[in-house]
Amino acid sequence: MVAIIEKESLALDGENPQNRHLMLDACEFAMNSVLPDALLLNKIRFEKNTLQVMNRRFKVLGKIFVIGTGKASGNMAQTIEKILPIEKGVVSVPKGSAKSYSCKKIELIDASHPFPDEGSVLAAKKMIALSSEVTEKDIVICLISGGGSSLLSLPEEGLTLDEKISIVKKVMKAGADITELNNVRKSLSAIKGGKLAMHFKKAKIINLVLSDVLGNPLETIASGPTVPGEYTYFDAKEVLEKYGFWDLETPYCKIIERGIMVGKLPLNFKKTRSIISNFILGDNSLAVKFAADFLKSRGIFVKTYQNISGDAKTMGKKFAYLLNKGESFVAGGETTVHVRGDGLGGRNQEFALSAAMHIRKGTLLSVGTDGVDGVSQAAGAIVDPQTKTLAIGKKLSINEYLNNNDSYSFFQKIRNCSIITGPTGTNVLTS
């Protein structure tokens, strides 16, 4: 269960304690409503050798194997073992969390985020090894959630893990969106973009997905290890050219150039439609709905905004102006941060800090459903006009902290703004 640490203090120490309390309660309710165990238990059934996923039924003729990756994959793995007769499995989970889950049939492997490590590579190799035990009669359940691009990684031949991490970091810091970033990742990966699915031959693959990407493009979530896409190596080249990183002397550009000679990647939807089934179990729109429904049940009617994107600093200012006009809302999406400084924080705290500069009335809360905002201990922050007043009193320049991408440090110096939950076990974007 997700709980906001020191919620009562966060609620009371603000301009409008009642509003703060309602917003924090709505946040907790929405995050708990999109936890994997609740979603899986509601949408998956198994009876008399028949597996039902939402409104689809699959006859189980052989064994059921499990693979998976993502910030929510540990919770998903633990729950799926309670529902299905699992033969064996391998799932990569955020570092330090493997021992938090009780899985008997599924091996959980600690791996790193936001950049892969040897655990990420080990998990990929173990999944490939597992594929040798799978037959045409078997079903492979693939548990996918946000963060999987880092937690599961196997560089293409001719590229080291450090080299891959280096270019991904450069593209990320340049402000690339998730689609651009994953186009690069997939082109440099031996398992992304549906390539992992190729190892499982003709076995039925069922992808159970918690989406952290706007619009739920299946091939983008966790870079789609078992979801083929229609992208080409040209897409990756265009991204690197756009941000000034195209250099044929580098190993990663050589790999992409080699791929261009081949054209489209070997696996596409048309070839695999009969053996790969995809199900979105939860996404950001669901979290937004739960939060809005909670507030409605308390007599507060809000406008909802979906698929929010763009620069976090810019969007924070925009939504502060909506508050100033008297609008109440719940919004969800995925903003981006153009990293210019060396501070701590993430998109949610940068969004909230930018809003704090412009809010004249109302309260704004921005939080990541995974409980981790960038490289910090906070999930997000809650701000109101008092936040700026406190900053002035402490002689803190909001602009300076924004320019250094150091929102976390700012909120640590301002009482009762940081929202701390710890890792939640789910991941459906920002709300």
C-alpha positions as CSV (number, residue, x, y, z in Angstrom):
1,M,0.0,0.0,0.0
2,V,1.3,3.5,-0.9
3,A,1.4,6.0,1.9
4,I,2.7,9.6,1.8
5,I,5.2,10.0,4.6
6,E,4.3,12.8,7.1
7,K,1.1,13.5,5.2
8,E,-0.5,15.3,8.1
9,S,2.4,17.7,8.4
10,L,2.3,18.3,4.7
11,A,-1.4,19.0,4.9
12,L,-1.3,21.4,7.9
13,D,1.7,23.5,7.0
14,G,0.3,25.3,4.0
15,E,-1.9,28.2,3.0
16,N,-5.1,26.1,2.8
17,P,-4.7,22.9,5.0
18,Q,-8.1,21.5,3.9
19,N,-7.2,21.7,0.2
20,R,-3.8,20.2,0.9
21,H,-5.3,17.3,2.8
22,L,-7.8,16.6,0.0
23,M,-5.2,16.6,-2.7
24,L,-2.8,14.4,-0.7
25,D,-5.7,11.9,0.0
26,A,-6.6,11.9,-3.7
27,C,-3.0,11.3,-4.7
28,E,-2.7,8.3,-2.3
29,F,-6.0,6.9,-3.5
30,A,-5.1,7.2,-7.2
31,M,-1.7,5.6,-6.7
32,N,-3.1,2.7,-4.7
33,S,-5.8,2.2,-7.3
34,V,-3.2,1.6,-10.0
35,L,-1.0,-0.8,-8.1
36,P,-0.3,-4.0,-10.1
37,D,-1.8,-6.4,-7.6
38,A,-5.2,-4.7,-7.7
39,L,-5.2,-4.5,-11.5
40,L,-4.0,-8.1,-12.1
41,L,-6.4,-9.6,-9.6
42,N,-9.2,-7.8,-11.3
43,K,-8.4,-8.6,-14.9
44,I,-6.9,-12.1,-14.9
45,R,-8.6,-15.4,-14.2
46,F,-7.5,-19.1,-14.6
47,E,-9.8,-22.0,-14.5
48,K,-9.9,-25.5,-16.1
49,N,-6.8,-24.8,-18.2
50,T,-8.2,-21.6,-19.6
51,L,-6.5,-18.3,-19.0
52,Q,-8.7,-15.2,-19.2
53,V,-7.1,-11.8,-19.6
54,M,-9.7,-9.1,-19.6
55,N,-12.2,-10.2,-22.3
56,R,-9.9,-12.7,-24.1
57,R,-9.5,-16.4,-23.4
58,F,-6.5,-18.6,-24.1
59,K,-6.4,-22.4,-23.9
60,V,-3.3,-23.5,-21.9
61,L,-2.0,-26.6,-23.7
62,G,1.5,-26.6,-22.2
63,K,3.4,-24.8,-19.5
64,I,3.2,-21.1,-18.4
65,F,6.5,-19.2,-18.3
66,V,7.0,-15.6,-17.1
67,I,9.5,-12.9,-18.1
68,G,9.3,-9.2,-17.4
69,T,10.9,-5.9,-16.6
70,G,10.1,-2.5,-15.1
71,K,9.5,-0.6,-11.9
72,A,6.3,-2.5,-11.3
73,S,7.5,-5.9,-12.4
74,G,8.3,-7.2,-8.9
75,N,4.7,-6.6,-7.7
76,M,3.4,-8.0,-10.9
77,A,5.5,-11.1,-10.6
78,Q,4.5,-11.8,-7.0
79,T,0.8,-11.4,-7.9
80,I,0.9,-13.4,-11.1
81,E,2.3,-16.4,-9.1
82,K,-0.8,-16.3,-7.0
83,I,-3.1,-16.4,-10.0
84,L,-1.5,-18.8,-12.4
85,P,0.4,-22.1,-12.2
86,I,3.8,-20.8,-13.2
87,E,6.4,-23.2,-14.4
88,K,9.4,-20.9,-14.3
89,G,10.3,-17.2,-14.9
90,V,12.9,-14.4,-14.9
91,V,12.0,-10.8,-14.1
92,S,14.3,-7.8,-13.6
93,V,13.3,-5.4,-10.8
94,P,14.7,-2.1,-9.4
95,K,18.0,-2.6,-7.5
96,G,17.4,-3.5,-3.9
97,S,13.8,-4.6,-4.3
98,A,14.2,-8.3,-5.2
99,K,14.1,-9.5,-1.6
100,S,10.9,-7.4,-1.0
101,Y,8.8,-9.9,-3.0
102,S,8.0,-13.5,-2.3
103,C,8.3,-15.4,-5.6
104,K,8.9,-19.2,-5.6
105,K,8.9,-19.9,-9.3
106,I,10.0,-16.6,-10.8
107,E,13.6,-15.5,-10.3
108,L,13.9,-11.7,-9.5
109,I,17.1,-10.0,-10.6
110,D,18.1,-6.6,-9.2
111,A,19.0,-4.1,-11.9
112,S,19.7,-0.4,-12.1
113,H,17.6,2.6,-13.1
114,P,17.8,5.1,-14.8
115,F,20.8,3.5,-16.5
116,P,21.5,-0.2,-16.9
117,D,24.1,-2.2,-15.1
118,E,25.4,-5.8,-15.1
119,G,22.2,-6.9,-13.4
120,S,20.3,-5.6,-16.4
121,V,22.5,-7.6,-18.7
122,L,22.3,-10.7,-16.6
123,A,18.5,-10.6,-16.6
124,A,18.5,-10.4,-20.4
125,K,20.9,-13.3,-20.8
126,K,18.8,-15.5,-18.3
127,M,15.6,-14.7,-20.3
128,I,17.3,-15.8,-23.5
129,A,18.5,-19.0,-21.7
130,L,14.9,-19.6,-20.5
131,S,13.6,-19.4,-24.1
132,S,15.4,-22.7,-24.9
133,E,13.0,-24.5,-22.5
134,V,9.9,-23.1,-24.2
135,T,7.9,-25.0,-26.8
136,E,5.1,-24.1,-29.2
137,K,2.5,-25.4,-26.8
138,D,3.6,-23.1,-24.0
139,I,2.5,-19.6,-23.0
140,V,5.0,-16.9,-22.1
141,I,3.6,-14.1,-19.9
142,C,5.6,-10.9,-20.3
143,L,5.2,-8.4,-17.5
144,I,6.1,-4.9,-18.8
145,S,6.1,-1.5,-17.0
146,G,7.9,1.8,-17.2
147,G,11.6,1.7,-16.4
148,G,12.1,-1.5,-18.2
149,S,14.4,0.0,-20.8
150,S,17.1,0.4,-18.2
151,L,16.3,-2.7,-16.1
152,L,16.7,-5.0,-19.0
153,S,19.6,-4.4,-21.4
154,L,21.8,-6.3,-23.8
155,P,23.9,-4.1,-26.1
156,E,24.4,-5.2,-29.7
157,E,27.6,-7.0,-30.6
158,G,30.4,-4.5,-31.0
159,L,29.1,-2.2,-28.3
160,T,29.9,-2.2,-24.6
161,L,27.4,-1.4,-21.9
162,D,29.3,1.7,-20.9
163,E,29.3,2.9,-24.5
164,K,25.6,2.4,-24.8
165,I,25.0,4.2,-21.4
166,S,27.1,7.1,-22.5
167,I,25.1,7.9,-25.7
168,V,21.8,7.4,-23.9
169,K,22.8,9.8,-21.2
170,K,23.8,12.4,-23.8
171,V,20.5,12.1,-25.6
172,M,18.5,12.2,-22.4
173,K,20.3,15.3,-21.1
174,A,19.8,17.0,-24.5
175,G,16.0,16.9,-23.8
176,A,14.9,14.0,-26.0
177,D,11.4,12.7,-25.4
178,I,10.8,9.1,-24.6
179,T,10.1,8.0,-28.2
180,E,13.3,9.5,-29.4
181,L,15.3,8.0,-26.5
182,N,13.8,4.6,-27.1
183,N,14.5,4.7,-30.8
184,V,18.2,5.0,-29.9
185,R,18.0,2.3,-27.3
186,K,16.2,-0.2,-29.5
187,S,18.7,0.3,-32.4
188,L,21.6,-0.4,-30.1
189,S,20.0,-3.3,-28.3
190,A,20.1,-7.0,-29.0
191,I,16.7,-7.5,-27.3
192,K,14.6,-4.4,-27.6
193,G,12.1,-3.6,-30.4
194,G,10.7,-7.1,-30.3
195,K,14.1,-8.8,-30.6
196,L,13.6,-10.7,-27.3
197,A,10.4,-12.3,-28.6
198,M,12.3,-13.9,-31.5
199,H,14.1,-16.2,-29.0
200,F,10.8,-17.7,-27.9
201,K,10.1,-19.2,-31.4
202,K,6.4,-19.8,-31.9
203,A,5.2,-19.8,-28.3
204,K,2.2,-17.7,-27.5
205,I,3.4,-14.4,-25.9
206,I,0.9,-12.4,-23.8
207,N,2.2,-9.0,-22.8
208,L,0.6,-7.5,-19.7
209,V,1.5,-3.8,-19.6
210,L,1.4,-0.9,-17.2
211,S,1.9,2.1,-19.5
212,D,4.1,5.0,-18.6
213,V,4.1,6.5,-22.1
214,L,1.6,9.0,-23.5
215,G,-0.9,7.3,-25.8
216,N,0.2,3.9,-24.8
217,P,2.4,3.0,-27.8
218,L,3.2,-0.6,-26.9
219,E,6.5,-0.7,-28.8
220,T,7.8,2.3,-26.8
221,I,7.0,1.1,-23.2
222,A,10.2,-0.4,-21.8
223,S,11.4,-0.2,-25.5
224,G,9.1,-3.1,-26.3
225,P,11.3,-6.2,-25.8
226,T,8.5,-8.4,-26.9
227,V,6.5,-5.9,-28.9
228,P,7.7,-5.4,-32.5
229,G,7.4,-2.0,-34.1
230,E,7.5,-0.3,-37.4
231,Y,10.6,1.8,-36.7
232,T,13.8,1.7,-38.6
233,Y,17.5,2.5,-37.9
234,F,16.9,5.7,-39.8
235,D,14.8,6.9,-36.9
236,A,17.7,6.5,-34.5
237,K,20.0,8.3,-36.9
238,E,17.6,11.2,-37.1
239,V,17.6,11.5,-33.3
240,L,21.4,11.5,-33.1
241,E,21.6,14.0,-35.9
242,K,19.0,16.2,-34.3
243,Y,20.9,16.5,-31.0
244,G,24.4,16.7,-32.6
245,F,25.7,13.2,-31.7
246,W,26.0,11.6,-35.2
247,D,29.6,10.6,-35.7
248,L,30.5,7.5,-37.8
249,E,33.7,7.1,-35.9
250,T,31.7,6.1,-32.8
251,P,30.7,2.4,-32.2
252,Y,27.1,3.2,-31.7
253,C,26.8,5.1,-35.0
254,K,28.6,2.3,-36.8
255,I,25.9,-0.2,-35.5
256,I,23.1,2.1,-36.6
257,E,24.7,2.6,-40.0
258,R,25.0,-1.1,-40.4
259,G,21.3,-1.5,-39.5
260,I,20.4,1.1,-42.1
261,M,21.9,-1.2,-44.8
262,V,19.4,-3.9,-43.7
263,G,16.4,-1.5,-43.5
264,K,13.5,-2.3,-41.1
265,L,14.2,-4.5,-38.1
266,P,13.5,-8.1,-38.8
267,L,10.4,-8.4,-36.6
268,N,7.2,-6.5,-37.3
269,F,3.5,-6.7,-36.3
270,K,2.4,-8.4,-39.4
271,K,4.6,-11.4,-38.9
272,T,3.7,-11.9,-35.2
273,R,0.1,-10.8,-34.9
274,S,-1.0,-14.4,-34.4
275,I,1.4,-15.2,-31.5
276,I,1.7,-11.9,-29.6
277,S,-1.2,-10.5,-27.7
278,N,-1.0,-7.2,-25.9
279,F,-3.1,-5.9,-22.9
280,I,-2.9,-2.5,-21.2
281,L,-3.8,-3.1,-17.6
282,G,-3.3,0.4,-16.5
283,D,-2.1,3.8,-17.6
284,N,-2.0,7.5,-16.6
285,S,-5.5,8.2,-17.7
286,L,-6.7,5.6,-15.2
287,A,-4.8,7.3,-12.4
288,V,-6.2,10.7,-13.4
289,K,-9.7,9.2,-13.4
290,F,-9.3,7.7,-9.9
291,A,-8.0,11.0,-8.5
292,A,-10.9,13.0,-10.2
293,D,-13.5,10.4,-8.9
294,F,-12.1,10.7,-5.4
295,L,-12.4,14.5,-5.4
296,K,-15.9,14.3,-6.9
297,S,-16.9,12.0,-4.1
298,R,-15.9,14.8,-1.7
299,G,-18.0,17.3,-3.6
300,I,-15.1,18.8,-5.6
301,F,-15.6,18.8,-9.4
302,V,-12.4,19.1,-11.4
303,K,-11.5,19.4,-15.1
304,T,-9.1,16.7,-16.3
305,Y,-6.2,17.0,-18.7
306,Q,-4.6,14.0,-20.3
307,N,-1.4,13.5,-22.2
308,I,0.4,16.6,-20.8
309,S,3.8,16.9,-22.4
310,G,6.5,19.5,-23.0
311,D,9.1,21.3,-20.9
312,A,8.4,20.8,-17.2
313,K,9.3,24.4,-16.3
314,T,7.0,25.8,-19.0
315,M,4.1,23.5,-18.1
316,G,4.4,24.4,-14.4
317,K,4.0,28.1,-15.3
318,K,1.0,27.3,-17.5
319,F,-0.9,25.3,-14.9
320,A,-0.1,27.9,-12.2
321,Y,-2.0,30.4,-14.4
322,L,-4.9,28.0,-14.6
323,L,-5.0,28.0,-10.8
324,N,-4.8,31.8,-10.7
325,K,-7.9,31.9,-12.9
326,G,-9.8,29.8,-10.3
327,E,-9.7,26.5,-12.2
328,S,-9.6,23.2,-10.4
329,F,-8.0,20.2,-12.3
330,V,-6.3,16.9,-12.3
331,A,-3.8,16.5,-15.0
332,G,-1.6,13.6,-16.2
333,G,1.2,13.1,-18.6
334,E,5.0,13.2,-19.1
335,T,6.9,16.4,-19.2
336,T,10.6,16.6,-20.0
337,V,13.5,18.3,-18.4
338,H,16.3,20.0,-20.3
339,V,19.3,19.3,-18.0
340,R,21.5,22.4,-17.7
341,G,22.8,22.1,-14.2
342,D,24.0,19.4,-11.8
343,G,21.3,19.5,-9.2
344,L,19.0,16.9,-7.8
345,G,15.3,16.5,-8.8
346,G,13.1,15.4,-11.6
347,R,10.2,16.5,-13.8
348,N,7.6,16.6,-11.1
349,Q,9.6,18.7,-8.7
350,E,10.8,21.0,-11.5
351,F,7.1,21.4,-12.6
352,A,6.1,22.2,-9.0
353,L,9.0,24.6,-8.4
354,S,8.2,26.5,-11.7
355,A,4.6,26.7,-10.7
356,A,5.6,28.1,-7.2
357,M,7.0,31.2,-8.9
358,H,3.7,32.1,-10.5
359,I,0.9,30.8,-8.1
360,R,-1.2,33.6,-6.6
361,K,-3.9,31.4,-5.3
362,G,-4.7,27.7,-4.9
363,T,-2.5,24.6,-4.4
364,L,-0.6,22.5,-6.9
365,L,0.7,18.9,-6.3
366,S,2.9,17.1,-8.8
367,V,4.0,13.5,-8.2
368,G,5.4,10.5,-10.1
369,T,3.3,7.4,-9.5
370,D,6.5,5.3,-9.2
371,G,7.5,7.2,-6.1
372,V,10.8,8.3,-7.5
373,D,11.3,11.7,-9.2
374,G,14.5,11.8,-11.2
375,V,17.6,11.2,-9.1
376,S,16.1,12.1,-5.7
377,Q,14.3,10.6,-2.7
378,A,11.1,12.5,-3.4
379,A,8.1,11.5,-5.6
380,G,7.2,15.1,-6.2
381,A,6.2,18.2,-4.3
382,I,3.2,20.3,-3.2
383,V,3.3,24.1,-3.5
384,D,1.1,27.2,-2.9
385,P,1.7,31.0,-2.7
386,Q,3.3,30.5,0.7
387,T,6.1,28.5,-1.0
388,K,7.4,31.6,-2.7
389,T,7.0,33.7,0.4
390,L,9.1,31.3,2.4
391,A,11.7,31.3,-0.3
392,I,12.0,35.0,-0.1
393,G,12.3,34.9,3.7
394,K,15.1,32.4,3.4
395,K,16.8,34.4,0.6
396,L,16.4,31.5,-1.8
397,S,16.2,32.2,-5.6
398,I,13.7,29.9,-7.3
399,N,15.2,30.9,-10.6
400,E,18.7,29.8,-9.5
401,Y,17.5,26.4,-8.4
402,L,15.5,25.9,-11.6
403,N,18.5,26.9,-13.8
404,N,20.6,24.3,-11.9
405,N,17.9,21.6,-12.1
406,D,18.0,21.5,-8.3
407,S,14.4,21.4,-7.3
408,Y,14.9,18.7,-4.7
409,S,17.5,20.7,-2.8
410,F,15.2,23.7,-2.9
411,F,12.2,21.8,-1.4
412,Q,14.5,20.4,1.3
413,K,15.1,23.9,2.5
414,I,11.4,24.8,2.5
415,R,9.4,23.0,5.1
416,N,6.7,20.5,4.2
417,C,6.8,20.6,0.4
418,S,8.5,17.3,-0.6
419,I,6.3,14.3,-1.1
420,I,8.0,11.1,0.0
421,T,6.5,7.7,-0.6
422,G,9.4,5.5,-1.4
423,P,9.2,3.2,-4.5
424,T,5.5,2.4,-5.0
425,G,5.7,-0.7,-7.1
426,T,3.8,0.9,-9.9
427,N,4.5,3.3,-12.7
428,V,1.9,5.1,-14.9
429,L,3.5,8.5,-15.4
430,T,3.0,11.8,-13.6
431,S,-0.3,12.9,-12.0
